Amino acid sequence: MSDNNNPEQVKKYEKNTFIFLAVFLAPILSIIIVGGFGFAVWISQMLFGPPTS
C-alpha cells in the first residue's frame, strides 16, 4: 500500500485482512497445532509405551 490511499481503501483492506485472519488462518493454524501435538503424543506412546507402563 502506498501513502496516497484514501481512508475507504484502507478500511476495506483492514476488513479483508481481519476476515482472512479470523475465518481462515486462525482455524487452520489451530487444527495444525492441535493435530501436530496429538501426532507427537501418539508417536511418543508408540516408542515409549503408554504413561501407565
A tleap script that builds the chain and sets N, CA, C and O, in Angstrom:
source leaprc.protein.ff14SB
mol = sequence {
  NMET SER ASP ASN ASN ASN PRO GLU GLN VAL
  LYS LYS TYR GLU LYS ASN THR PHE ILE PHE
  LEU ALA VAL PHE LEU ALA PRO ILE LEU SER
  ILE ILE ILE VAL GLY GLY PHE GLY PHE ALA
  VAL TRP ILE SER GLN MET LEU PHE GLY PRO
  PRO THR CSER
}
set mol.1.N position { 0.836 -1.185 0.000 }
set mol.1.CA position { 0.000 0.000 0.000 }
set mol.1.C position { 0.876 1.241 0.000 }
set mol.1.O position { 1.904 1.286 0.675 }
set mol.2.N position { 0.473 2.226 -0.744 }
set mol.2.CA position { 1.220 3.472 -0.784 }
set mol.2.C position { 0.574 4.489 0.152 }
set mol.2.O position { -0.506 4.253 0.692 }
set mol.3.N position { 1.241 5.611 0.336 }
set mol.3.CA position { 0.772 6.614 1.284 }
set mol.3.C position { -0.424 7.408 0.782 }
set mol.3.O position { -1.063 8.109 1.567 }
set mol.4.N position { -0.745 7.318 -0.505 }
set mol.4.CA position { -1.810 8.148 -1.050 }
set mol.4.C position { -3.156 7.417 -1.106 }
set mol.4.O position { -4.056 7.866 -1.815 }
set mol.5.N position { -3.320 6.301 -0.375 }
set mol.5.CA position { -4.609 5.612 -0.335 }
set mol.5.C position { -5.592 6.403 0.510 }
set mol.5.O position { -5.236 6.991 1.531 }
set mol.6.N position { -6.841 6.402 0.055 }
set mol.6.CA position { -7.851 7.105 0.832 }
set mol.6.C position { -8.346 6.216 1.964 }
set mol.6.O position { -8.128 5.005 1.939 }
set mol.7.N position { -9.008 6.800 2.954 }
set mol.7.CA position { -9.426 6.019 4.138 }
set mol.7.C position { -10.363 4.860 3.808 }
set mol.7.O position { -10.336 3.840 4.496 }
set mol.8.N position { -11.190 4.991 2.773 }
set mol.8.CA position { -12.097 3.896 2.420 }
set mol.8.C position { -11.326 2.671 1.950 }
set mol.8.O position { -11.683 1.543 2.290 }
set mol.9.N position { -10.268 2.886 1.168 }
set mol.9.CA position { -9.465 1.764 0.695 }
set mol.9.C position { -8.730 1.101 1.856 }
set mol.9.O position { -8.627 -0.124 1.914 }
set mol.10.N position { -8.224 1.907 2.773 }
set mol.10.CA position { -7.514 1.360 3.934 }
set mol.10.C position { -8.486 0.569 4.794 }
set mol.10.O position { -8.145 -0.513 5.271 }
set mol.11.N position { -9.688 1.088 5.001 }
set mol.11.CA position { -10.693 0.396 5.796 }
set mol.11.C position { -11.065 -0.944 5.158 }
set mol.11.O position { -11.200 -1.953 5.849 }
set mol.12.N position { -11.230 -0.942 3.832 }
set mol.12.CA position { -11.581 -2.176 3.125 }
set mol.12.C position { -10.442 -3.186 3.237 }
set mol.12.O position { -10.682 -4.376 3.442 }
set mol.13.N position { -9.213 -2.716 3.103 }
set mol.13.CA position { -8.046 -3.597 3.220 }
set mol.13.C position { -7.963 -4.200 4.621 }
set mol.13.O position { -7.712 -5.396 4.770 }
set mol.14.N position { -8.171 -3.383 5.637 }
set mol.14.CA position { -8.125 -3.875 7.016 }
set mol.14.C position { -9.252 -4.864 7.288 }
set mol.14.O position { -9.043 -5.862 7.976 }
set mol.15.N position { -10.440 -4.602 6.760 }
set mol.15.CA position { -11.569 -5.512 6.944 }
set mol.15.C position { -11.279 -6.850 6.274 }
set mol.15.O position { -11.520 -7.901 6.869 }
set mol.16.N position { -10.770 -6.827 5.054 }
set mol.16.CA position { -10.452 -8.067 4.349 }
set mol.16.C position { -9.344 -8.839 5.064 }
set mol.16.O position { -9.389 -10.067 5.137 }
set mol.17.N position { -8.360 -8.130 5.586 }
set mol.17.CA position { -7.278 -8.781 6.325 }
set mol.17.C position { -7.817 -9.434 7.588 }
set mol.17.O position { -7.449 -10.567 7.899 }
set mol.18.N position { -8.683 -8.741 8.322 }
set mol.18.CA position { -9.270 -9.309 9.535 }
set mol.18.C position { -10.096 -10.548 9.220 }
set mol.18.O position { -10.008 -11.551 9.929 }
set mol.19.N position { -10.900 -10.484 8.160 }
set mol.19.CA position { -11.723 -11.639 7.787 }
set mol.19.C position { -10.831 -12.830 7.428 }
set mol.19.O position { -11.118 -13.961 7.818 }
set mol.20.N position { -9.764 -12.578 6.695 }
set mol.20.CA position { -8.840 -13.656 6.337 }
set mol.20.C position { -8.231 -14.273 7.589 }
set mol.20.O position { -8.179 -15.497 7.716 }
set mol.21.N position { -7.770 -13.432 8.519 }
set mol.21.CA position { -7.140 -13.947 9.734 }
set mol.21.C position { -8.135 -14.694 10.609 }
set mol.21.O position { -7.828 -15.777 11.106 }
set mol.22.N position { -9.317 -14.133 10.802 }
set mol.22.CA position { -10.283 -14.706 11.736 }
set mol.22.C position { -10.980 -15.939 11.167 }
set mol.22.O position { -11.247 -16.892 11.900 }
set mol.23.N position { -11.277 -15.931 9.867 }
set mol.23.CA position { -12.079 -17.010 9.291 }
set mol.23.C position { -11.211 -18.137 8.745 }
set mol.23.O position { -11.602 -19.302 8.808 }
set mol.24.N position { -10.054 -17.809 8.218 }
set mol.24.CA position { -9.234 -18.835 7.575 }
set mol.24.C position { -7.976 -19.198 8.356 }
set mol.24.O position { -7.759 -20.370 8.664 }
set mol.25.N position { -7.161 -18.228 8.673 }
set mol.25.CA position { -5.841 -18.520 9.221 }
set mol.25.C position { -5.902 -19.068 10.647 }
set mol.25.O position { -5.218 -20.046 10.945 }
set mol.26.N position { -6.687 -18.481 11.522 }
set mol.26.CA position { -6.744 -18.948 12.918 }
set mol.26.C position { -7.264 -20.379 13.026 }
set mol.26.O position { -6.649 -21.179 13.731 }
set mol.27.N position { -8.371 -20.745 12.359 }
set mol.27.CA position { -8.816 -22.139 12.459 }
set mol.27.C position { -7.828 -23.132 11.855 }
set mol.27.O position { -7.616 -24.212 12.406 }
set mol.28.N position { -7.232 -22.775 10.740 }
set mol.28.CA position { -6.271 -23.688 10.102 }
set mol.28.C position { -5.064 -23.879 11.005 }
set mol.28.O position { -4.605 -25.007 11.188 }
set mol.29.N position { -4.542 -22.801 11.571 }
set mol.29.CA position { -3.394 -22.921 12.468 }
set mol.29.C position { -3.736 -23.715 13.721 }
set mol.29.O position { -2.916 -24.507 14.187 }
set mol.30.N position { -4.921 -23.522 14.271 }
set mol.30.CA position { -5.284 -24.269 15.476 }
set mol.30.C position { -5.412 -25.757 15.173 }
set mol.30.O position { -5.004 -26.584 15.988 }
set mol.31.N position { -5.964 -26.110 14.033 }
set mol.31.CA position { -6.063 -27.520 13.643 }
set mol.31.C position { -4.672 -28.116 13.465 }
set mol.31.O position { -4.419 -29.236 13.909 }
set mol.32.N position { -3.775 -27.387 12.828 }
set mol.32.CA position { -2.410 -27.877 12.619 }
set mol.32.C position { -1.694 -28.060 13.953 }
set mol.32.O position { -1.020 -29.069 14.161 }
set mol.33.N position { -1.833 -27.094 14.854 }
set mol.33.CA position { -1.127 -27.172 16.144 }
set mol.33.C position { -1.665 -28.327 16.986 }
set mol.33.O position { -0.886 -29.120 17.515 }
set mol.34.N position { -2.990 -28.428 17.114 }
set mol.34.CA position { -3.576 -29.492 17.926 }
set mol.34.C position { -3.304 -30.858 17.296 }
set mol.34.O position { -2.981 -31.814 18.000 }
set mol.35.N position { -3.433 -30.949 15.982 }
set mol.35.CA position { -3.155 -32.214 15.300 }
set mol.35.C position { -1.696 -32.610 15.416 }
set mol.35.O position { -1.386 -33.786 15.609 }
set mol.36.N position { -0.805 -31.654 15.303 }
set mol.36.CA position { 0.621 -31.951 15.446 }
set mol.36.C position { 0.969 -32.421 16.840 }
set mol.36.O position { 1.778 -33.335 17.003 }
set mol.37.N position { 0.368 -31.807 17.854 }
set mol.37.CA position { 0.617 -32.239 19.226 }
set mol.37.C position { 0.072 -33.649 19.455 }
set mol.37.O position { 0.731 -34.480 20.080 }
set mol.38.N position { -1.120 -33.912 18.950 }
set mol.38.CA position { -1.698 -35.250 19.074 }
set mol.38.C position { -0.850 -36.290 18.377 }
set mol.38.O position { -0.656 -37.387 18.902 }
set mol.39.N position { -0.344 -35.960 17.202 }
set mol.39.CA position { 0.530 -36.875 16.469 }
set mol.39.C position { 1.811 -37.129 17.245 }
set mol.39.O position { 2.286 -38.263 17.298 }
set mol.40.N position { 2.372 -36.096 17.845 }
set mol.40.CA position { 3.606 -36.255 18.629 }
set mol.40.C position { 3.364 -37.144 19.841 }
set mol.40.O position { 4.206 -37.982 20.165 }
set mol.41.N position { 2.222 -36.978 20.522 }
set mol.41.CA position { 1.898 -37.826 21.666 }
set mol.41.C position { 1.710 -39.273 21.207 }
set mol.41.O position { 2.183 -40.199 21.865 }
set mol.42.N position { 1.035 -39.465 20.103 }
set mol.42.CA position { 0.797 -40.801 19.569 }
set mol.42.C position { 2.117 -41.503 19.249 }
set mol.42.O position { 2.315 -42.659 19.623 }
set mol.43.N position { 3.014 -40.805 18.560 }
set mol.43.CA position { 4.310 -41.389 18.214 }
set mol.43.C position { 5.122 -41.675 19.473 }
set mol.43.O position { 5.757 -42.725 19.574 }
set mol.44.N position { 5.107 -40.751 20.432 }
set mol.44.CA position { 5.879 -40.982 21.660 }
set mol.44.C position { 5.324 -42.174 22.431 }
set mol.44.O position { 6.095 -42.903 23.054 }
set mol.45.N position { 4.019 -42.393 22.408 }
set mol.45.CA position { 3.450 -43.545 23.090 }
set mol.45.C position { 3.768 -44.840 22.348 }
set mol.45.O position { 3.882 -45.893 22.975 }
set mol.46.N position { 3.913 -44.781 21.041 }
set mol.46.CA position { 4.333 -45.978 20.307 }
set mol.46.C position { 5.782 -46.312 20.639 }
set mol.46.O position { 6.138 -47.488 20.716 }
set mol.47.N position { 6.611 -45.314 20.835 }
set mol.47.CA position { 8.035 -45.561 21.115 }
set mol.47.C position { 8.275 -45.924 22.572 }
set mol.47.O position { 9.034 -46.851 22.857 }
set mol.48.N position { 7.645 -45.213 23.499 }
set mol.48.CA position { 7.951 -45.365 24.911 }
set mol.48.C position { 6.852 -46.050 25.711 }
set mol.48.O position { 7.026 -46.265 26.910 }
set mol.49.N position { 5.747 -46.394 25.103 }
set mol.49.CA position { 4.646 -47.040 25.801 }
set mol.49.C position { 3.710 -46.023 26.412 }
set mol.49.O position { 4.042 -44.841 26.512 }
set mol.50.N position { 2.537 -46.483 26.822 }
set mol.50.CA position { 1.582 -45.564 27.455 }
set mol.50.C position { 2.114 -45.045 28.800 }
set mol.50.O position { 3.057 -45.613 29.350 }
set mol.51.N position { 1.527 -43.991 29.319 }
set mol.51.CA position { 2.041 -43.388 30.552 }
set mol.51.C position { 1.988 -44.298 31.768 }
set mol.51.O position { 2.752 -44.096 32.712 }
set mol.52.N position { 1.098 -45.308 31.774 }
set mol.52.CA position { 0.970 -46.146 32.962 }
set mol.52.C position { 1.967 -47.300 33.010 }
set mol.52.O position { 2.062 -47.987 34.027 }
set mol.53.N position { 2.713 -47.524 31.924 }
set mol.53.CA position { 3.624 -48.681 31.914 }
set mol.53.C position { 5.009 -48.325 32.397 }
set mol.53.O position { 5.886 -49.188 32.447 }
savepdb mol mol.pdb
quit
